[in-house]
């Protein structure tokens, strides 16, 4: 299952958002048509705020609040991704 929303919070979040955008552009060029993923980055917001944003997005779309948080870190959490499927 592919995510419908990819929201990123933390350090370098705009770069993660852009990487996901390019991934979907590349898939479309490879013949995978008809799929859209909304991407957002939230550099100045807390994880809790972005999770609330994702849940509100689910409510507006009429889908379940199946929000997944993925942490990417070395020694301390510096980047956190939110993927909604």
C-alpha positions as CSV (number, residue, x, y, z in Angstrom):
1,X,0.0,0.0,0.0
2,X,1.3,3.4,-0.9
3,X,1.0,6.5,1.3
4,X,-1.5,9.2,0.4
5,X,0.2,11.8,2.7
6,X,3.9,12.1,3.4
7,X,4.5,14.8,6.0
8,X,8.0,15.5,7.3
9,X,9.1,17.3,10.4
10,X,12.6,18.3,11.7
11,X,16.0,19.0,10.3
12,X,16.3,18.8,6.5
13,X,12.6,18.1,6.2
14,X,12.3,20.1,3.0
15,X,14.9,17.8,1.4
16,X,13.0,14.7,2.4
17,X,9.8,16.2,0.9
18,X,11.5,17.0,-2.3
19,X,13.1,13.5,-2.5
20,X,9.6,12.0,-2.2
21,X,8.3,14.3,-4.9
22,X,11.0,13.2,-7.3
23,X,10.4,9.6,-6.5
24,X,6.7,9.9,-7.6
25,X,7.8,11.9,-10.7
26,X,10.2,9.2,-11.6
27,X,7.5,6.5,-11.1
28,X,5.1,8.4,-13.4
29,X,7.8,8.6,-16.1
30,X,8.3,4.8,-15.7
31,X,4.6,4.2,-16.5
32,X,3.0,4.1,-13.1
33,X,0.0,6.4,-13.8
34,X,-2.8,7.6,-11.7
35,X,-1.2,7.8,-8.3
36,X,-0.8,10.9,-6.2
37,X,0.9,11.4,-2.9
38,X,0.5,14.7,-1.0
39,X,3.9,15.8,0.4
40,X,4.4,18.5,3.1
41,X,7.3,19.6,5.2
42,X,7.1,21.3,8.6
43,X,10.4,22.7,9.7
44,X,9.2,24.9,12.6
45,X,6.5,22.6,14.0
46,X,6.5,19.8,16.6
47,X,6.0,16.2,15.9
48,X,2.7,16.4,17.8
49,X,1.5,19.2,15.6
50,X,2.3,17.4,12.5
51,X,0.6,14.2,13.7
52,X,-2.5,16.3,14.5
53,X,-2.2,17.8,11.0
54,X,-2.1,14.3,9.5
55,X,-5.1,13.1,11.5
56,X,-7.1,16.2,10.5
57,X,-6.1,15.5,6.9
58,X,-7.5,11.9,7.3
59,X,-10.8,13.3,8.7
60,X,-11.2,15.6,5.8
61,X,-10.5,12.8,3.3
62,X,-12.8,10.4,5.1
63,X,-10.1,7.8,5.7
64,X,-8.9,6.0,8.9
65,X,-6.3,7.7,11.1
66,X,-3.6,5.3,10.2
67,X,-0.7,7.6,10.9
68,X,2.8,6.0,11.0
69,X,5.8,7.8,12.5
70,X,9.2,6.8,11.2
71,X,12.3,8.2,13.0
72,X,15.6,8.7,11.2
73,X,18.5,9.4,13.4
74,X,22.1,8.7,14.2
75,X,22.5,9.3,17.9
76,X,19.6,11.6,18.6
77,X,16.3,12.0,16.7
78,X,16.9,14.7,14.3
79,X,14.4,13.9,11.5
80,X,11.0,12.3,11.8
81,X,8.8,11.3,8.9
82,X,5.1,10.7,9.0
83,X,3.6,8.4,6.4
84,X,-0.1,7.9,6.0
85,X,-1.4,4.9,4.2
